Amino acid sequence: MCGIVGVLNFKNSSFRVTEPYLIRMRDTMVHRGPDGAGAWIADDGRIGLGHRRLSIIDLSPAAAQPMCNEDGSLWVSFNGEIYNHAEIRRELEEIGGHRWKTDHSDTEVILHAFEQWGIECLQKFRGMFAIALWDAKKRELWLIRDRIGIKPLYYSVHHGRVTFASEIKALLQDPEQNRALDEAAFFHYLSFLTTPAPQTLFAGIRKVPSGTWLRFRENGQVLEQRYWDVWDHTQPLIGVSEQDIAEQILAELRTAVRLRKVSDVPVGVFLSGGIDSSTNAALFSEREDRPVKTFSIGYEGEYQSCRNELQFARKMACLVGAEHYERILVQEDLLDFLPRMVYLQDEPIADPVCVPIYYVSQLARESGVIVCQVGEGSDELFCGYPSWKIKL
């Protein structure tokens, strides 16, 4: 998890990006990138990019951001991971014409892929990402979010400029940013328990929708385009046996887990004991020469709304031979975390899972693990919610 931030001034604006302005925004997100920080401002002060770094792939200083290509015509600030970066780099090296300054940085792959294929390079990326890319030749700023919207990316257009960041709190460091409630977004929040993209609870601050890019030009013109839709990549499995479907799903899961193992820092698994995280733990432990590290959260006492499933997590950890860590939460942990939760989340989501996620992440970090796999999305894909079955 890194933090990106930046601003582009339109031609009709007299505002200029300064280092204190950019760093003030960037360093509201120190928690996203404790391993380093960078900033770049164009000589004319019209564009600036900032970055807080959590080092995962290519830990060398050469992979620090913001990063530029060989002639300085492209600059990028990027949060996330391109899982197939090595494969894309090999393809680019075979094509030739690119000078590389890092050993295996996925950030540099983004730069040279955009040089080679333009915005269509997104079709080659497999990963989770929020990308800000400045094309100095065309004077265009691209804001890009991954297909599912795993990585956050917010932006605001005001006073002749566009500002963007991984978190809303960074945008609020701009003294001219409006601070007001978006009442329509609040209505949607009360209906859906979250604020659907592109709205946020802050008037004038929007989130880039998943699978979408935005292109800003210096004259203030903006173009938004959805580059990926799941329905364009699905086909009915008519006449296919349940056994064949199960084998296809397992093969895809194995590929997904294998790609997410790629890291230059220790990787572990959040293990709740449910089907999704247990599957993750089992597949992650395949072909490993050392035990996978698993992390679980339990609760002191029994609650109808939050079931204590530690016994299932322990059983699964034992089954895969994991090096297992766990923590028992008490009511004081929730109360202690509440002020921090408000600061970190920026806008609410009506799901208490953010509390155990915070503490299990803390447990992993204290145990020396930097990256963890989670089983998000399986309930939505495979109808895992009992209420869905009732409504169907």
C-alpha positions in Angstrom: 0.0 0.0 0.0 1.5 3.3 -1.2 0.1 6.8 -1.3 -0.1 8.9 -4.4 -0.9 12.6 -4.7 -0.7 15.4 -7.2 -2.1 18.5 -8.9 -2.4 19.9 -12.4 -3.1 23.5 -13.0 -5.1 24.5 -16.0 -4.0 27.2 -18.4 -6.4 29.8 -17.0 -5.0 29.4 -13.5 -2.4 31.6 -11.9 -1.8 29.0 -9.2 1.6 27.3 -9.1 2.5 24.1 -7.3 5.0 24.6 -4.5 7.0 22.0 -2.6 5.4 22.8 0.8 1.9 22.6 -0.7 2.6 19.2 -2.3 4.4 17.7 0.7 1.7 18.8 3.1 -0.8 16.8 1.1 1.5 13.9 0.6 2.5 13.5 4.2 -1.1 13.1 5.5 -0.6 9.6 4.2 2.6 8.6 5.9 0.8 5.5 7.2 0.4 4.3 3.6 4.1 4.5 2.8 6.5 4.4 5.7 9.5 3.3 3.6 10.2 6.5 1.7 8.8 9.6 0.1 9.3 11.5 -3.1 8.0 14.6 -5.0 8.4 16.1 -8.4 7.3 19.5 -9.6 7.7 20.7 -13.2 9.8 23.7 -13.8 6.8 25.8 -14.7 5.0 24.8 -11.5 1.9 23.6 -13.4 2.1 19.9 -12.5 3.4 18.1 -9.4 3.4 14.5 -8.3 4.0 13.1 -4.8 4.5 9.6 -3.5 4.7 7.7 -0.2 6.4 4.3 -0.6 5.7 0.9 0.9 8.5 -1.2 -0.7 7.2 -4.5 -2.1 8.7 -5.1 -5.5 12.4 -4.0 -6.2 13.4 -2.5 -2.9 16.2 -0.4 -4.4 16.3 3.4 -4.4 16.2 3.2 -8.2 12.6 2.1 -7.9 11.5 5.2 -5.9 8.7 7.4 -7.1 7.6 9.6 -8.7 9.6 7.9 -11.6 10.2 9.1 -15.1 11.2 7.5 -18.4 14.6 7.9 -20.0 13.9 11.3 -21.5 11.7 12.7 -18.8 8.7 13.0 -21.0 6.6 10.6 -18.8 6.2 10.8 -15.1 4.3 8.3 -12.9 3.1 8.0 -9.3 1.6 4.6 -8.7 0.0 2.6 -5.9 -0.5 -1.1 -6.2 1.2 -4.0 -7.9 1.3 -5.3 -11.5 1.5 -9.0 -11.0 2.6 -9.9 -14.5 5.2 -7.1 -14.7 8.1 -9.6 -15.5 6.2 -11.0 -18.4 5.4 -7.6 -19.8 9.0 -6.4 -19.3 10.3 -9.4 -21.3 7.9 -8.5 -24.1 9.2 -4.9 -24.1 12.8 -6.0 -24.1 12.2 -8.2 -27.1 10.6 -5.2 -28.9 13.5 -3.0 -27.9 14.0 0.7 -27.9 13.6 1.2 -24.1 16.3 2.0 -21.6 15.8 0.4 -18.2 17.2 1.9 -14.9 15.8 -0.7 -12.4 16.3 -4.4 -12.0 12.7 -5.5 -11.8 10.4 -2.5 -10.9 6.8 -2.9 -11.9 6.6 0.9 -11.8 9.1 1.2 -14.6 7.1 -1.4 -16.6 4.1 1.0 -16.5 6.2 3.8 -18.0 7.6 1.8 -20.9 4.4 0.0 -21.5 2.6 3.4 -21.9 5.4 4.5 -24.2 4.9 1.5 -26.3 1.2 1.0 -26.4 -0.4 4.2 -25.0 -3.4 3.8 -22.8 -4.1 0.4 -24.4 -1.3 -0.9 -22.2 -4.0 -1.3 -19.5 -5.3 -4.4 -21.3 -2.0 -6.1 -20.6 -1.8 -5.3 -16.9 -3.0 -7.9 -14.4 -3.0 -6.4 -10.9 -4.4 -3.8 -8.5 -3.5 -0.2 -9.1 -4.2 3.5 -8.9 -2.0 5.3 -11.4 -1.3 9.0 -12.1 0.7 9.5 -15.3 1.8 12.8 -16.8 2.6 12.9 -20.5 4.7 16.0 -20.9 4.7 15.9 -24.7 1.0 15.9 -25.0 0.5 17.9 -21.8 -2.0 15.3 -20.5 -2.7 13.9 -17.0 -4.1 10.3 -16.8 -5.8 9.0 -13.7 -6.4 5.3 -13.8 -8.0 2.8 -11.4 -7.9 -1.0 -11.6 -10.7 -3.1 -12.9 -12.4 -3.9 -9.6 -11.5 -0.7 -7.8 -9.2 -2.3 -5.2 -6.9 0.7 -4.9 -8.6 4.0 -4.0 -8.2 7.2 -6.1 -10.0 10.5 -5.3 -9.9 13.8 -7.2 -11.4 17.3 -7.1 -11.6 20.0 -9.8 -11.7 23.5 -8.3 -10.1 26.9 -8.7 -8.6 26.2 -12.1 -6.9 22.9 -11.1 -7.4 19.2 -10.5 -6.0 17.6 -7.3 -5.9 13.9 -6.7 -4.8 11.5 -4.0 -5.2 8.0 -2.5 -7.1 9.5 0.4 -9.6 12.3 0.8 -7.7 13.8 3.8 -4.8 14.7 1.4 -7.1 16.7 -0.8 -8.4 18.6 2.3 -4.9 20.0 2.9 -5.6 22.3 -0.1 -6.9 25.5 1.7 -9.2 26.3 -1.2 -10.8 22.8 -1.2 -14.5 23.1 -0.4 -15.6 21.3 2.8 -19.2 20.4 2.6 -21.5 17.4 2.8 -22.8 15.9 -0.5 -26.4 15.4 0.5 -27.3 13.1 -2.4 -24.3 10.9 -1.6 -25.4 10.8 2.0 -28.8 9.5 0.9 -27.1 6.8 -1.1 -25.0 5.9 1.9 -28.1 5.4 4.1 -29.5 3.2 1.3 -26.5 1.1 0.4 -24.3 1.4 3.6 -21.5 2.9 1.4 -21.2 5.7 -1.1 -21.2 4.4 -4.7 -18.6 5.8 -7.1 -18.1 8.4 -8.4 -19.6 10.2 -5.4 -18.1 10.6 -2.0 -19.7 12.2 1.1 -17.7 15.3 0.4 -19.2 17.8 -2.1 -16.8 18.3 -5.0 -14.6 15.4 -4.2 -15.1 12.3 -6.4 -13.6 8.8 -6.7 -12.5 7.4 -10.0 -14.8 4.5 -10.7 -13.3 1.0 -11.0 -12.1 0.0 -14.5 -12.0 3.6 -15.6 -9.5 6.2 -16.7 -9.7 10.0 -16.8 -7.7 12.2 -19.1 -7.2 15.8 -18.1 -5.8 18.4 -20.6 -4.3 21.8 -19.7 -7.3 23.6 -21.1 -9.5 21.9 -18.5 -11.0 19.4 -20.8 -11.6 16.0 -19.2 -12.5 12.7 -20.8 -13.7 9.7 -18.8 -13.8 6.2 -20.2 -14.5 2.8 -18.8 -11.9 0.5 -20.2 -13.1 -2.8 -18.7 -16.5 -4.3 -17.9 -16.8 -7.8 -16.5 -19.7 -8.6 -18.8 -17.3 -8.3 -21.8 -15.3 -11.2 -20.4 -17.9 -13.7 -19.4 -19.7 -16.6 -21.2 -22.4 -18.9 -20.0 -21.1 -22.4 -19.1 -24.0 -24.1 -20.7 -23.6 -27.9 -21.0 -20.5 -27.9 -18.8 -20.4 -30.4 -16.0 -20.1 -29.3 -12.4 -16.8 -31.2 -12.2 -15.4 -29.3 -15.1 -16.6 -26.0 -13.6 -15.0 -26.8 -10.3 -11.7 -27.7 -12.0 -11.8 -24.4 -14.0 -12.4 -22.4 -10.8 -9.6 -24.1 -8.9 -7.2 -23.6 -11.8 -8.0 -19.8 -11.9 -7.6 -19.6 -8.1 -4.2 -21.3 -8.3 -3.1 -18.8 -10.9 -4.4 -15.9 -8.9 -2.6 -17.0 -5.7 0.6 -17.8 -7.6 0.7 -14.2 -9.0 0.1 -12.7 -5.6 3.0 -14.6 -4.1 5.4 -12.5 -6.1 7.1 -10.1 -3.6 10.5 -9.0 -2.3 9.1 -8.8 1.3 7.5 -11.5 3.5 3.9 -12.5 2.5 1.2 -14.1 4.7 -2.5 -14.9 4.7 -5.4 -13.5 6.8 -7.2 -16.6 8.0 -10.8 -16.2 9.4 -11.6 -19.9 9.1 -14.2 -19.4 6.4 -14.1 -21.0 3.0 -12.5 -18.1 1.2 -9.5 -17.5 3.5 -9.1 -21.2 4.1 -8.9 -21.8 0.3 -6.3 -19.0 0.2 -4.2 -20.6 2.9 -4.4 -24.0 1.3 -3.4 -22.8 -2.1 -0.7 -20.5 -0.8 1.0 -23.4 1.1 1.3 -25.5 -2.1 4.9 -25.9 -3.4 6.2 -23.8 -0.5 9.5 -24.9 1.2 8.5 -23.2 4.5 5.3 -22.8 6.5 2.9 -20.1 5.4 2.3 -17.5 8.1 -1.4 -17.1 8.9 -3.1 -14.4 11.1 -6.5 -14.6 12.8 -8.6 -12.4 15.1 -11.0 -13.7 17.7 -13.3 -12.1 20.3 -13.5 -12.3 24.1 -17.0 -13.8 24.6 -19.7 -14.8 22.1 -21.7 -12.3 20.1 -24.6 -13.0 17.7 -23.4 -10.3 15.3 -19.7 -11.3 15.3 -19.2 -15.0 15.5 -16.0 -16.2 17.1 -14.5 -18.5 14.4 -11.0 -19.0 15.8 -11.6 -22.8 16.2 -12.0 -23.1 12.4 -9.0 -20.9 11.7 -6.8 -23.0 14.1 -8.0 -26.2 12.4 -7.2 -24.9 9.0 -3.8 -23.6 10.1 -3.0 -27.0 11.5 -4.1 -28.7 8.3 -1.8 -26.7 6.1 1.1 -26.7 8.6 1.0 -22.9 9.0 3.0 -20.7 11.4 -0.1 -19.3 13.0 -0.6 -16.1 14.9 -3.8 -14.8 16.6 -5.1 -12.1 18.8 -8.2 -11.9 21.0 -10.1 -8.6 20.9 -12.0 -7.1 23.8 -14.4 -4.2 23.9 -11.7 -1.7 24.9 -9.9 -2.5 21.6 -12.9 -1.2 19.6 -13.3 1.9 21.8 -9.5 2.6 21.6 -9.6 2.3 17.8 -12.6 4.5 17.0 -10.8 7.9 16.8 -8.1 6.3 14.6 -10.7 4.6 12.4 -12.4 7.9 11.7 -9.1 9.5 10.7 -8.0 6.6 8.5 -11.3 5.9 6.6 -12.2 9.4 5.6 -15.7 8.4 4.7 -17.8 5.7 6.6 -18.6 2.2 5.5 -21.3 0.5 7.5 -19.4 -2.7 8.1 -17.6 -3.5 11.4 -15.0 -5.6 9.6 -12.7 -2.6 9.5 -12.0 -3.2 13.2 -10.7 -6.7 13.0 -8.9 -5.9 9.7 -7.0 -3.1 11.5 -5.9 -5.4 14.3 -5.0 -8.4 12.2 -2.9 -6.1 9.9 -1.2 -4.8 13.0 -0.5 -8.4 14.2 1.0 -9.3 10.8 3.2 -6.3 10.7 4.5 -6.9 14.3 5.2 -10.5 13.1 7.5 -9.3 10.3 5.0 -9.8 7.4 4.5 -6.8 5.1 1.9 -8.2 2.5 -1.1 -10.4 3.2 -3.6 -12.1 1.1 -7.3 -11.8 1.9 -10.4 -13.6 0.6 -12.4 -10.6 -0.4 -15.1 -10.9 -3.0 -15.9 -14.6 -2.8 -19.2 -14.1 -1.0 -20.3 -11.7 -3.8 -19.1 -14.1 -6.6 -20.5 -17.3 -5.1 -23.6 -16.1 -3.3 -22.2 -16.6 0.1 -24.6 -14.3 1.9 -27.7 -16.0 3.4 -29.8 -12.9 2.8 -29.1 -13.2 -1.0 -30.4 -16.7 -1.0 -33.6 -15.6 0.7 -34.1 -12.8 -1.8 -33.5 -15.0 -4.7 
